[in-house]
């Protein structure tokens, strides 16, 4: 795992363990928590146009909220990976390699079609 991901995961585990929360962190609930936090992230853009969201990034309050919600999602993803014994950086590299095969540049460049539509 990437050193920064490893150190962040270690810090997160220490935070969790200091509070005796590991007993609540079963894989099912952690995975559900990723979705719940992703919903809170999406809520930041609910009822806004694409331009509204693009403009909001200049708003310091929006940036703080965005950073907090992104962090919540990311931290739960780290907890899921740790609980499942997965090297998240390795898995991400593997997924990019897979997508590189599914979406070859000559077919995917400049369009949003799913690989099954090529």
C-alpha positions in Angstrom: 0.0 0.0 0.0 1.1 3.6 -0.7 3.0 4.9 2.4 0.6 7.8 2.8 -2.4 5.5 2.6 -0.7 3.1 5.1 0.1 5.9 7.6 -3.4 7.3 7.2 -5.0 3.9 7.8 -2.8 3.4 10.8 -3.9 6.7 12.2 -7.5 5.8 11.5 -7.1 2.4 13.2 -5.6 4.1 16.3 -8.5 6.6 16.4 -11.0 3.7 16.1 -9.2 1.5 18.7 -8.8 4.3 21.2 -12.6 4.5 21.3 -13.1 0.7 21.3 -15.2 0.9 18.1 -13.7 -2.0 16.2 -16.5 -4.2 17.5 -19.0 -2.1 15.6 -17.0 -2.2 12.3 -18.2 -5.3 10.7 -17.8 -5.5 6.9 -21.5 -5.1 6.1 -22.0 -2.0 8.2 -18.8 -0.4 6.9 -19.8 -1.0 3.3 -23.2 0.5 4.1 -21.5 3.5 5.7 -19.6 4.2 2.5 -23.0 4.5 0.7 -24.5 6.6 3.4 -21.6 9.0 3.3 -21.6 9.1 -0.5 -25.3 10.1 -0.2 -24.3 13.0 2.0 -21.7 14.0 -0.6 -24.3 13.9 -3.3 -26.6 16.0 -1.2 -24.2 18.9 -1.6 -25.2 19.1 -5.3 -28.9 18.2 -5.0 -31.2 20.7 -6.8 -28.2 22.5 -8.3 -27.2 22.9 -11.9 -23.8 21.8 -13.1 -22.8 25.5 -13.3 -24.0 26.1 -9.8 -21.7 23.3 -8.5 -18.8 24.5 -10.6 -19.3 28.0 -9.2 -19.7 26.7 -5.6 -16.1 25.5 -5.5 -15.0 29.1 -5.0 -17.2 29.4 -1.9 -15.0 28.7 1.2 -18.0 27.2 3.1 -18.8 24.8 0.2 -15.2 23.8 0.0 -15.1 22.9 3.7 -18.3 20.9 3.4 -17.0 19.1 0.3 -13.7 18.3 2.0 -15.5 16.9 5.0 -17.9 14.7 3.0 -15.1 13.5 0.7 -13.1 12.6 3.8 -16.0 10.7 5.3 -16.4 8.6 2.2 -12.6 8.0 1.9 -12.2 7.1 5.6 -15.0 4.5 5.4 -13.4 3.1 2.2 -10.1 2.8 4.1 -12.0 1.0 7.0 -13.6 -1.4 4.5 -10.2 -2.2 2.8 -8.6 -2.7 6.2 -11.4 -5.0 7.4 -11.3 -7.0 4.2 -7.5 -7.2 4.1 -7.2 -5.5 0.8 -4.4 -3.3 -0.3 -6.3 -0.3 -1.6 -3.6 1.2 -3.7 -2.9 -2.2 -5.3 -6.6 -2.7 -6.0 -6.9 0.7 -7.5 -3.9 0.1 -9.9 -5.5 -3.3 -10.9 -8.8 -1.5 -11.6 -7.1 1.1 -13.8 -5.3 -1.7 -15.7 -8.7 -3.4 -16.2 -10.3 -0.2 -17.4 -7.4 0.4 -19.7 -8.3 -2.9 -21.4 -12.0 -2.2 -21.4 -11.7 1.3 -22.8 -8.9 1.4 -25.3 -7.9 4.9 -26.3 -8.8 4.4 -30.0 -12.4 3.5 -29.1 -13.0 5.5 -25.9 -11.4 8.8 -26.6 -13.9 11.7 -26.6 -17.0 9.7 -25.9 -18.9 8.5 -22.8 -20.1 5.1 -24.2 -19.8 2.1 -21.9 -17.3 -0.5 -23.1 -20.1 -2.8 -24.0 -21.3 -0.3 -26.6 -18.0 -0.3 -28.6 
